[in-house]
Structures are given as C-alpha cells and as structure tokens.
Amino acid sequence: MSYEEYLVAVALTLARRHRPAWSWSRWRYACRCGSDLPCRTRHRIPISHAHWPSQDVPR
C-alpha cells in the first residue's frame, strides 16, 4: 500500500466518522463522533510520510 492510498483510506474513514447525524437523545443534529456541530475534533494520522516504509525495500 502506498502512502497516498493510506492517506485516502484515512480521509474516507474520518469523513465517515465525522458527519452530521440526527441525535434522538439530543433532538437535533450532532456529529457522529458525539461532539456538537461544528465538530472541530482534530485527529492525527498515525504514520507520517517520513516514517512510511520505502517501496523499494524487498521483502
């Protein structure tokens, strides 16, 4: 998996996790993560590009 593919997968996961959804307990829209809208929760990507394994290394 290339670093770009990893970033796309992380972005899609975060987009799915952080979107407005109806909260029946609060009787209004809230973020799916549980925060009030607008959700300003920042999530760090676990592996930076500098620490990503090289694609040329044979396994």
N, CA, C and O atoms as a CHARMM CRD file, in Angstrom:
* protein
*
  236
    1    1 MET  N      0.85500  -1.17700   0.00000 PROA 1      0.00000
    2    1 MET  CA     0.00000   0.00000   0.00000 PROA 1      0.00000
    3    1 MET  C      0.89400   1.23100   0.00000 PROA 1      0.00000
    4    1 MET  O      1.78900   1.35900   0.83600 PROA 1      0.00000
    5    2 SER  N      0.65200   2.11800  -0.92500 PROA 2      0.00000
    6    2 SER  CA     1.45100   3.33600  -0.98400 PROA 2      0.00000
    7    2 SER  C      0.94900   4.33200   0.06300 PROA 2      0.00000
    8    2 SER  O     -0.13900   4.18400   0.61900 PROA 2      0.00000
    9    3 TYR  N      1.76800   5.34000   0.31100 PROA 3      0.00000
   10    3 TYR  CA     1.39800   6.34900   1.30500 PROA 3      0.00000
   11    3 TYR  C      0.16200   7.12100   0.85900 PROA 3      0.00000
   12    3 TYR  O     -0.67600   7.47200   1.69000 PROA 3      0.00000
   13    4 GLU  N      0.03500   7.39100  -0.43900 PROA 4      0.00000
   14    4 GLU  CA    -1.13600   8.10200  -0.95200 PROA 4      0.00000
   15    4 GLU  C     -2.41200   7.28600  -0.75300 PROA 4      0.00000
   16    4 GLU  O     -3.44800   7.83900  -0.38400 PROA 4      0.00000
   17    5 GLU  N     -2.34600   5.97500  -0.99500 PROA 5      0.00000
   18    5 GLU  CA    -3.50300   5.11300  -0.76400 PROA 5      0.00000
   19    5 GLU  C     -3.88700   5.09900   0.72000 PROA 5      0.00000
   20    5 GLU  O     -5.06800   5.08700   1.06900 PROA 5      0.00000
   21    6 TYR  N     -2.86700   5.10100   1.58500 PROA 6      0.00000
   22    6 TYR  CA    -3.12000   5.13000   3.02300 PROA 6      0.00000
   23    6 TYR  C     -3.81900   6.42500   3.41600 PROA 6      0.00000
   24    6 TYR  O     -4.76600   6.40100   4.20200 PROA 6      0.00000
   25    7 LEU  N     -3.36000   7.55900   2.87700 PROA 7      0.00000
   26    7 LEU  CA    -3.99100   8.84200   3.18700 PROA 7      0.00000
   27    7 LEU  C     -5.43700   8.88400   2.73100 PROA 7      0.00000
   28    7 LEU  O     -6.29200   9.41700   3.43900 PROA 7      0.00000
   29    8 VAL  N     -5.72400   8.33600   1.56800 PROA 8      0.00000
   30    8 VAL  CA    -7.09800   8.29500   1.06900 PROA 8      0.00000
   31    8 VAL  C     -7.96800   7.43800   1.98800 PROA 8      0.00000
   32    8 VAL  O     -9.09800   7.81300   2.30000 PROA 8      0.00000
   33    9 ALA  N     -7.44600   6.28900   2.42100 PROA 9      0.00000
   34    9 ALA  CA    -8.21000   5.41900   3.31900 PROA 9      0.00000
   35    9 ALA  C     -8.48600   6.11500   4.65100 PROA 9      0.00000
   36    9 ALA  O     -9.59200   6.01500   5.18100 PROA 9      0.00000
   37   10 VAL  N     -7.49600   6.81800   5.19300 PROA 10     0.00000
   38   10 VAL  CA    -7.68200   7.54400   6.45200 PROA 10     0.00000
   39   10 VAL  C     -8.69900   8.66500   6.26900 PROA 10     0.00000
   40   10 VAL  O     -9.56300   8.86200   7.12300 PROA 10     0.00000
   41   11 ALA  N     -8.60300   9.40500   5.15900 PROA 11     0.00000
   42   11 ALA  CA    -9.52700  10.51000   4.90700 PROA 11     0.00000
   43   11 ALA  C    -10.96200  10.00900   4.78100 PROA 11     0.00000
   44   11 ALA  O    -11.88000  10.63900   5.30600 PROA 11     0.00000
   45   12 LEU  N    -11.16700   8.90800   4.10700 PROA 12     0.00000
   46   12 LEU  CA   -12.51800   8.35200   3.96700 PROA 12     0.00000
   47   12 LEU  C    -13.06300   7.87000   5.31300 PROA 12     0.00000
   48   12 LEU  O    -14.25000   8.02700   5.59500 PROA 12     0.00000
   49   13 THR  N    -12.20000   7.28600   6.13800 PROA 13     0.00000
   50   13 THR  CA   -12.63000   6.84400   7.45900 PROA 13     0.00000
   51   13 THR  C    -13.03400   8.03100   8.32300 PROA 13     0.00000
   52   13 THR  O    -14.07200   7.99400   8.98400 PROA 13     0.00000
   53   14 LEU  N    -12.21200   9.09400   8.32200 PROA 14     0.00000
   54   14 LEU  CA   -12.53100  10.27400   9.12100 PROA 14     0.00000
   55   14 LEU  C    -13.79100  10.96800   8.60600 PROA 14     0.00000
   56   14 LEU  O    -14.58800  11.46900   9.39900 PROA 14     0.00000
   57   15 ALA  N    -13.97700  11.00000   7.28700 PROA 15     0.00000
   58   15 ALA  CA   -15.17500  11.61700   6.72100 PROA 15     0.00000
   59   15 ALA  C    -16.42700  10.82700   7.10900 PROA 15     0.00000
   60   15 ALA  O    -17.48400  11.41100   7.35200 PROA 15     0.00000
   61   16 ARG  N    -16.30500   9.51000   7.16400 PROA 16     0.00000
   62   16 ARG  CA   -17.43900   8.67900   7.55400 PROA 16     0.00000
   63   16 ARG  C    -17.73900   8.83100   9.05100 PROA 16     0.00000
   64   16 ARG  O    -18.90000   8.80700   9.46100 PROA 16     0.00000
   65   17 ARG  N    -16.69100   8.98700   9.85600 PROA 17     0.00000
   66   17 ARG  CA   -16.86700   9.09200  11.29700 PROA 17     0.00000
   67   17 ARG  C    -17.34700  10.47100  11.73300 PROA 17     0.00000
   68   17 ARG  O    -18.00900  10.59800  12.76300 PROA 17     0.00000
   69   18 HSD  N    -17.02300  11.50000  10.96300 PROA 18     0.00000
   70   18 HSD  CA   -17.35800  12.87600  11.34400 PROA 18     0.00000
   71   18 HSD  C    -18.28300  13.49500  10.31600 PROA 18     0.00000
   72   18 HSD  O    -17.85000  14.21000   9.41300 PROA 18     0.00000
   73   19 ARG  N    -19.55400  13.20900  10.46900 PROA 19     0.00000
   74   19 ARG  CA   -20.57500  13.82800   9.63000 PROA 19     0.00000
   75   19 ARG  C    -21.81800  14.01900  10.47200 PROA 19     0.00000
   76   19 ARG  O    -22.01500  13.31600  11.46300 PROA 19     0.00000
   77   20 PRO  N    -22.64900  14.95400  10.09000 PROA 20     0.00000
   78   20 PRO  CA   -23.86100  15.20900  10.87600 PROA 20     0.00000
   79   20 PRO  C    -24.82400  14.01800  10.82400 PROA 20     0.00000
   80   20 PRO  O    -25.00800  13.38700   9.78300 PROA 20     0.00000
   81   21 ALA  N    -25.42000  13.73700  11.96200 PROA 21     0.00000
   82   21 ALA  CA   -26.43000  12.68300  12.06000 PROA 21     0.00000
   83   21 ALA  C    -27.46000  13.12000  13.09100 PROA 21     0.00000
   84   21 ALA  O    -27.14300  13.85000  14.03000 PROA 21     0.00000
   85   22 TRP  N    -28.68700  12.67100  12.90800 PROA 22     0.00000
   86   22 TRP  CA   -29.74000  13.04300  13.83800 PROA 22     0.00000
   87   22 TRP  C    -29.54700  12.31500  15.16500 PROA 22     0.00000
   88   22 TRP  O    -29.37600  11.09600  15.19600 PROA 22     0.00000
   89   23 SER  N    -29.57600  13.06900  16.25400 PROA 23     0.00000
   90   23 SER  CA   -29.45400  12.50900  17.59200 PROA 23     0.00000
   91   23 SER  C    -30.82800  12.53400  18.25000 PROA 23     0.00000
   92   23 SER  O    -31.36500  13.60400  18.53800 PROA 23     0.00000
   93   24 TRP  N    -31.39400  11.35200  18.48600 PROA 24     0.00000
   94   24 TRP  CA   -32.71200  11.29100  19.09100 PROA 24     0.00000
   95   24 TRP  C    -32.66700  11.70600  20.55800 PROA 24     0.00000
   96   24 TRP  O    -33.64800  12.23700  21.07800 PROA 24     0.00000
   97   25 SER  N    -31.54600  11.47100  21.23000 PROA 25     0.00000
   98   25 SER  CA   -31.46200  11.84700  22.64300 PROA 25     0.00000
   99   25 SER  C    -31.33200  13.36200  22.82100 PROA 25     0.00000
  100   25 SER  O    -31.83300  13.92000  23.79700 PROA 25     0.00000
  101   26 ARG  N    -30.65200  14.03200  21.86700 PROA 26     0.00000
  102   26 ARG  CA   -30.49500  15.48500  21.94800 PROA 26     0.00000
  103   26 ARG  C    -31.56900  16.22800  21.16200 PROA 26     0.00000
  104   26 ARG  O    -31.75600  17.43300  21.32900 PROA 26     0.00000
  105   27 TRP  N    -32.27500  15.48600  20.29800 PROA 27     0.00000
  106   27 TRP  CA   -33.34100  16.01100  19.45000 PROA 27     0.00000
  107   27 TRP  C    -32.84500  17.11400  18.51400 PROA 27     0.00000
  108   27 TRP  O    -33.51000  18.12900  18.30400 PROA 27     0.00000
  109   28 ARG  N    -31.64600  16.87500  17.95700 PROA 28     0.00000
  110   28 ARG  CA   -31.05200  17.79300  16.98400 PROA 28     0.00000
  111   28 ARG  C    -29.91300  17.06700  16.28800 PROA 28     0.00000
  112   28 ARG  O    -29.55800  15.94400  16.64600 PROA 28     0.00000
  113   29 TYR  N    -29.35300  17.72400  15.29300 PROA 29     0.00000
  114   29 TYR  CA   -28.21800  17.13400  14.59700 PROA 29     0.00000
  115   29 TYR  C    -26.95000  17.30200  15.42100 PROA 29     0.00000
  116   29 TYR  O    -26.72500  18.34600  16.03400 PROA 29     0.00000
  117   30 ALA  N    -26.12300  16.25600  15.42800 PROA 30     0.00000
  118   30 ALA  CA   -24.82700  16.27000  16.09900 PROA 30     0.00000
  119   30 ALA  C    -23.86200  15.45800  15.24200 PROA 30     0.00000
  120   30 ALA  O    -24.27900  14.71800  14.35100 PROA 30     0.00000
  121   31 CYS  N    -22.59300  15.60300  15.51500 PROA 31     0.00000
  122   31 CYS  CA   -21.58400  14.83100  14.78100 PROA 31     0.00000
  123   31 CYS  C    -21.67500  13.37000  15.21200 PROA 31     0.00000
  124   31 CYS  O    -22.02500  13.07900  16.35600 PROA 31     0.00000
  125   32 ARG  N    -21.36400  12.45800  14.30600 PROA 32     0.00000
  126   32 ARG  CA   -21.42200  11.03500  14.63300 PROA 32     0.00000
  127   32 ARG  C    -20.43800  10.63900  15.71900 PROA 32     0.00000
  128   32 ARG  O    -20.62800   9.61600  16.37700 PROA 32     0.00000
  129   33 CYS  N    -19.36600  11.44600  15.92600 PROA 33     0.00000
  130   33 CYS  CA   -18.39700  11.13100  16.97600 PROA 33     0.00000
  131   33 CYS  C    -18.93000  11.51700  18.35500 PROA 33     0.00000
  132   33 CYS  O    -18.34100  11.14200  19.36900 PROA 33     0.00000
  133   34 GLY  N    -20.04100  12.26300  18.40700 PROA 34     0.00000
  134   34 GLY  CA   -20.63500  12.64000  19.67100 PROA 34     0.00000
  135   34 GLY  C    -20.46600  14.09900  20.02600 PROA 34     0.00000
  136   34 GLY  O    -21.07100  14.56300  20.99300 PROA 34     0.00000
  137   35 SER  N    -19.66100  14.84300  19.27800 PROA 35     0.00000
  138   35 SER  CA   -19.44500  16.25800  19.54800 PROA 35     0.00000
  139   35 SER  C    -20.56800  17.09300  18.96800 PROA 35     0.00000
  140   35 SER  O    -21.28900  16.65300  18.07200 PROA 35     0.00000
  141   36 ASP  N    -20.70900  18.30600  19.48900 PROA 36     0.00000
  142   36 ASP  CA   -21.66700  19.24700  18.92300 PROA 36     0.00000
  143   36 ASP  C    -21.14600  19.75100  17.58700 PROA 36     0.00000
  144   36 ASP  O    -19.94100  19.75300  17.33500 PROA 36     0.00000
  145   37 LEU  N    -22.06500  20.17500  16.74000 PROA 37     0.00000
  146   37 LEU  CA   -21.66400  20.75000  15.45800 PROA 37     0.00000
  147   37 LEU  C    -21.34600  22.22300  15.63000 PROA 37     0.00000
  148   37 LEU  O    -22.00300  22.85900  16.45400 PROA 37     0.00000
  149   38 PRO  N    -20.41900  22.80500  14.94200 PROA 38     0.00000
  150   38 PRO  CA   -19.49900  22.12300  14.02400 PROA 38     0.00000
  151   38 PRO  C    -18.43300  21.35400  14.80200 PROA 38     0.00000
  152   38 PRO  O    -17.87400  21.86000  15.77500 PROA 38     0.00000
  153   39 CYS  N    -18.16000  20.13800  14.36600 PROA 39     0.00000
  154   39 CYS  CA   -17.18400  19.28000  15.03700 PROA 39     0.00000
  155   39 CYS  C    -15.79000  19.76900  14.68800 PROA 39     0.00000
  156   39 CYS  O    -15.40800  19.77600  13.51800 PROA 39     0.00000
  157   40 ARG  N    -15.04400  20.16900  15.67300 PROA 40     0.00000
  158   40 ARG  CA   -13.68100  20.64600  15.45800 PROA 40     0.00000
  159   40 ARG  C    -12.65800  19.66600  16.02500 PROA 40     0.00000
  160   40 ARG  O    -11.52100  20.03900  16.31500 PROA 40     0.00000
  161   41 THR  N    -13.07000  18.42100  16.17800 PROA 41     0.00000
  162   41 THR  CA   -12.16500  17.40300  16.69700 PROA 41     0.00000
  163   41 THR  C    -11.07200  17.14100  15.68100 PROA 41     0.00000
  164   41 THR  O    -11.34700  16.85800  14.51500 PROA 41     0.00000
  165   42 ARG  N     -9.83000  17.23700  16.13000 PROA 42     0.00000
  166   42 ARG  CA    -8.69500  17.00400  15.24400 PROA 42     0.00000
  167   42 ARG  C     -8.15100  15.60500  15.49100 PROA 42     0.00000
  168   42 ARG  O     -7.91400  15.21200  16.63300 PROA 42     0.00000
  169   43 HSD  N     -7.95900  14.87200  14.42800 PROA 43     0.00000
  170   43 HSD  CA    -7.40500  13.52500  14.52300 PROA 43     0.00000
  171   43 HSD  C     -6.09700  13.48600  13.77100 PROA 43     0.00000
  172   43 HSD  O     -6.02300  13.86800  12.60300 PROA 43     0.00000
  173   44 ARG  N     -5.08200  13.02700  14.43900 PROA 44     0.00000
  174   44 ARG  CA    -3.77300  12.92000  13.80000 PROA 44     0.00000
  175   44 ARG  C     -3.69000  11.62900  13.00900 PROA 44     0.00000
  176   44 ARG  O     -4.25100  10.60800  13.40700 PROA 44     0.00000
  177   45 ILE  N     -2.99400  11.68000  11.90100 PROA 45     0.00000
  178   45 ILE  CA    -2.74700  10.47500  11.11400 PROA 45     0.00000
  179   45 ILE  C     -1.60600   9.73100  11.81000 PROA 45     0.00000
  180   45 ILE  O     -0.56400  10.33100  12.07200 PROA 45     0.00000
  181   46 PRO  N     -1.77300   8.44700  12.11500 PROA 46     0.00000
  182   46 PRO  CA    -0.80500   7.74100  12.94100 PROA 46     0.00000
  183   46 PRO  C      0.60600   7.64400  12.36200 PROA 46     0.00000
  184   46 PRO  O      1.56900   7.61500  13.12900 PROA 46     0.00000
  185   47 ILE  N      0.76000   7.59200  11.05700 PROA 47     0.00000
  186   47 ILE  CA     2.09300   7.44100  10.47300 PROA 47     0.00000
  187   47 ILE  C      2.32800   8.58500   9.50000 PROA 47     0.00000
  188   47 ILE  O      1.55800   8.77800   8.55900 PROA 47     0.00000
  189   48 SER  N      3.38900   9.33700   9.72800 PROA 48     0.00000
  190   48 SER  CA     3.71100  10.43300   8.81800 PROA 48     0.00000
  191   48 SER  C      4.47300   9.89400   7.61200 PROA 48     0.00000
  192   48 SER  O      4.94900   8.75900   7.61700 PROA 48     0.00000
  193   49 HSD  N      4.57900  10.71800   6.59400 PROA 49     0.00000
  194   49 HSD  CA     5.25400  10.31500   5.36500 PROA 49     0.00000
  195   49 HSD  C      6.72500   9.99400   5.62000 PROA 49     0.00000
  196   49 HSD  O      7.28700   9.12400   4.95500 PROA 49     0.00000
  197   50 ALA  N      7.35100  10.67600   6.56600 PROA 50     0.00000
  198   50 ALA  CA     8.76600  10.43200   6.86600 PROA 50     0.00000
  199   50 ALA  C      8.99200   9.04200   7.47400 PROA 50     0.00000
  200   50 ALA  O     10.07400   8.47500   7.32300 PROA 50     0.00000
  201   51 HSD  N      7.99300   8.49300   8.15200 PROA 51     0.00000
  202   51 HSD  CA     8.14000   7.19400   8.79600 PROA 51     0.00000
  203   51 HSD  C      7.52300   6.05500   7.99000 PROA 51     0.00000
  204   51 HSD  O      7.48600   4.91700   8.45600 PROA 51     0.00000
  205   52 TRP  N      7.03700   6.35300   6.78100 PROA 52     0.00000
  206   52 TRP  CA     6.41300   5.31600   5.96400 PROA 52     0.00000
  207   52 TRP  C      7.50100   4.43600   5.36100 PROA 52     0.00000
  208   52 TRP  O      8.51900   4.95900   4.90700 PROA 52     0.00000
  209   53 PRO  N      7.32000   3.11300   5.34100 PROA 53     0.00000
  210   53 PRO  CA     8.35100   2.23900   4.76600 PROA 53     0.00000
  211   53 PRO  C      8.52100   2.49800   3.27200 PROA 53     0.00000
  212   53 PRO  O      7.55500   2.77000   2.55900 PROA 53     0.00000
  213   54 SER  N      9.75200   2.40900   2.81900 PROA 54     0.00000
  214   54 SER  CA    10.05600   2.66000   1.40900 PROA 54     0.00000
  215   54 SER  C      9.47100   1.55700   0.53700 PROA 54     0.00000
  216   54 SER  O      9.37200   0.40300   0.95300 PROA 54     0.00000
  217   55 GLN  N      9.08600   1.93200  -0.67700 PROA 55     0.00000
  218   55 GLN  CA     8.51200   0.96800  -1.60900 PROA 55     0.00000
  219   55 GLN  C      9.58500   0.11800  -2.28400 PROA 55     0.00000
  220   55 GLN  O      9.26300  -0.92400  -2.85700 PROA 55     0.00000
  221   56 ASP  N     10.88500   0.54400  -2.23100 PROA 56     0.00000
  222   56 ASP  CA    11.95200  -0.18900  -2.93600 PROA 56     0.00000
  223   56 ASP  C     12.53100  -1.33000  -2.09500 PROA 56     0.00000
  224   56 ASP  O     13.29200  -2.14600  -2.61700 PROA 56     0.00000
  225   57 VAL  N     12.19100  -1.40400  -0.82100 PROA 57     0.00000
  226   57 VAL  CA    12.78400  -2.42100   0.04300 PROA 57     0.00000
  227   57 VAL  C     12.16500  -3.78100  -0.27700 PROA 57     0.00000
  228   57 VAL  O     10.95000  -3.94300  -0.16300 PROA 57     0.00000
  229   58 PRO  N     12.99300  -4.77700  -0.68100 PROA 58     0.00000
  230   58 PRO  CA    12.45300  -6.10900  -0.94400 PROA 58     0.00000
  231   58 PRO  C     12.07800  -6.81100   0.36100 PROA 58     0.00000
  232   58 PRO  O     12.72100  -6.62300   1.39400 PROA 58     0.00000
  233   59 ARG  N     11.05600  -7.59900   0.29000 PROA 59     0.00000
  234   59 ARG  CA    10.59900  -8.31000   1.49800 PROA 59     0.00000
  235   59 ARG  C     10.99000  -9.74400   1.46800 PROA 59     0.00000
  236   59 ARG  O     10.68700 -10.48600   2.40200 PROA 59     0.00000
